[in-house]
Amino acid sequence: MRLKCIAVDDEPLALDILEDYISKVPFLELVSKTENAIEALQLVQAGGIDLVFLDVQMPDLTGIQFLKIAHDKSNYILTTAYSQYALESYDLNVSDYLLKPIAFDRFYKAVEKVRNLVQLEEALPAIPAEPVAAAPVNQVQDYIFVKTEHKIQKIQLDDILYIEGLKDYISIFTANERIITLQNMKKMEETLPKGEFKRVHKSYIVALDKIESIERSRIAIKGKIIPIGDTYRDDFFKTIEGKNI
């Protein structure tokens, strides 16, 4: 499988670097590179683009504005020299966020993540629907079942550190692995025990007992910094106070 991609950046040198990196990855196919964000938006809206490398700061149309207009028409990897846009990008369900100058190994990790998600989307419909994806809320048990690419996997609740949502997928992170499943955050939130897990952001659910620290609007779990969304902040801190953390 080859992912059709476009690169959008108002800096020619940045486009040349992306073109070079893309040429080194067998499963990527560069359809277009452009300094014109509006031209790129038209390509995405026409369909058939699997992945967009998108600069944040551009004239006429910023990367954030681009995402809000395009919605979920493709997968996106943001590229920028400025880290302050990272938190806002989480709300827009981007696949990854690359800081310039971009190292090739970091680039490859990001595109491999997108490939895995696309492959999962194609593979999961073939899995029979009969098995339960997750345990009913009212059933007392310490595990859930989720559909992965080739199997239905059992996950112990105590192993879960946090869950990250991306479009119609979620990634379940444990201390030893990352499990990707085709499911939405709302369904997973309803499935997990309320006293043990908490939705803290549009894109994140955390295991309360795995929280190491909270600083301002950020949660630290095993080296991962997770933002607390404005919508979830008050309810989250009420829960924390109730647990005397």
N, C-alpha and C positions, 0 to 999 in steps of 0.2 A: 504494500500500500504506500502510495506517495501522497503527501499533503501538499495541496496547491496553496502557495502563500504569496503575499505581497509585502513589500517594505515601504513604509511611509515616514519620511524624515525631511526636514527642510535643509539639512546639511548634506551636501554631496559626498563628503568623506565618510559620514556615518552610513550612508546607503551603500557605498563601495565595500565597507567592512561587512555589512550584513550580507551583501551579495556573495562575498568570498566565503563567509561562514556557511551560508545556505548551500553553496556548491560542494562543500565538503561532507554534507550529510545526505546519504543515499535516499532517505525517505522524504526529502523535501524537494519541491519543484517551485522555483521562482517564476511566477506568472508576470509580475510587474514590480518595478521599483519607481517611486515617484516622490517629488517634492511637493506635489499638489494634493492636499488632504481631501479636497472636494472631489477630485478625480478618483481618488482611492475609495471614498465613500460610495460613489456610484458603482464601482466595481463590486464592492461588498454587497450592496443592496441588490445587485443583479443576480447574486447567488453563485455558488460553485467555488468560493474561496474558503479554504479550511482554516487558515491561520494568517493573522495580520500582525506584523511587527510595527508598532505604532509609537512614534515620538509623542511626547506630552506637550512640549512648548513649540507650537507652530503658528505662523500667521494665518489669518482668515478663520481657521478652525483648529482649536486645540485638541489634543488627544482625548481629554476628558469629555469635551463637547462631542467629539466623534463617537465615542462609546455610547453616550446618551441618545444620540440620534439612531445609531445602527442597532442598538439593543443587542440581541443574541444572534445576529446574523452569521457570526463566525467565532473562532477562538482568537484571543488577543494576548500578545505579550508586549507590555509597555517597555519602551526604551527611553531613558532620560538621564541627565547628569544630576538631577535634583531628587533627593530622597523624600522631600516633604509631601509628595503626591502619593506615596505608598498607601497610606491609610484610606484615602478617598478611593483609590483603585479597588480596594477590597469590596466596597459597596457596589462596584460595577462588574464584579465577577470576572475579572481578568484571570488568565491562566497563570501568568507570572509577571514579575517586575524586574527588569534588568537595569542596573546602574552603569552608565558609561564611565570610563572605558570598559567595554564588555570583554571579558575573557572567554575564549572559545569553550573551555570546559563548563563554564556557567551557562553559556548559550546552549550547549548540547543538552545539559540537564533540563533546561526549560522546554526545549522542543520535544524531548523524549517524554516529558510529562504530558504534553498535548497529544502526542501520538498514542500513548497508553489510554488516554481518555476517549479518543476517537475509536480506537480498536474495541474498547469496552462497549461503547454505544452500539457498534455493529454486531458484537458477539452476544450481548445479553438477550436480545429478543429470541434467540434460539433456545434459551434455557426454559424448561417447562415452568408454567406459572403456579402449579399446584403447591410446591413447598412454601411455607410461610417465611417471608423475608425477615420478619422480626417478631419477637414474642409479644403476645397481647399485653396491654398495660396492666390488666388486673390479674395476671398470672405471676405469682411470686417465683422468680427464678433469677439466677445470677449470670445469664448469658443471653445472647441474641443470635439469630441466624441472618446472614446477608448473602445476596447473590453476587458473586464475583465473575470474572470472565469465563472461567472453565468449571466452576463448582459452586456449591452453596457452603459457605464457611461459618463455622461456629466461633463466636468471639465472647470471651469472658468479660463481663462488664468491668471487673476490677482491673483488667489490663488496659482499658481505654484511657488515654490521656486527654485527647480532645478530638473534635470532629470538625472538618472544614468542608463547607459547601461550595460547589462550583456548578452553576447552571442546574442541570438535572442530576448531577452526580454528587456524591459525598466521598470524602476521604476520611477513613477512621484511622487515627494514629495511636499505636501502642508503643511501648518502649522498644519493641523489636522490629516492627513492620508498619507499613502503610497499606491499608486495604481500601480499594476503590470499588464502589458499588453504585448502580444506577438507582437512585432513590432521592427524594427531595428532603430538605431540612425539616420542613413542617412534620412530615410523617415520622422521621427519626426522633424529633423532639417529643412527639406524642407517645412514642414507643418506650423511651428511656425513663427510668424511675425519676420522678420529679425531685426527690430529696437528694439525689446523688449527682445529677447532671443539670446544667443550667445553660440556656441560650443567652449569650452575652453580646451577640452581634448578628447581623443578617447572615453572615457566613461562618459563624462559629458557635459550637456548643462545647462546654468544658466540663470535665469531671471535677467536681468541687474539691474532692480530697487530694487531687493532684496539683492544685494551685500552690506555687512556691512563694509568690509575692504579688502584690498589687501596687502599682505606682501610678497615681493619677488615673488615666483611662486605659491602662495597659496591664495585662495579666501575664505573668511569666510561668511557663510550664516546661521543664526540661530544655531550657535554652530557647524555646519558642516564645516570641512576644505576640500576644493576641490582643487586638483592640476591643474596647468595650463601646458598643454603639450607643448613641444618644437615646434611642428608643428603649433600650434594655437596661440602661444605667441604674435608674432608681430601684427597679425590681431586683436587680442583681445585688446591690448593696444592702437592701433589706434582708435578702437571703443570707448574705455574709454575716450581717449583724446577728441574725438569729442563730447562727452556728458559732458565735463568739470567736470568730477568727481574728 
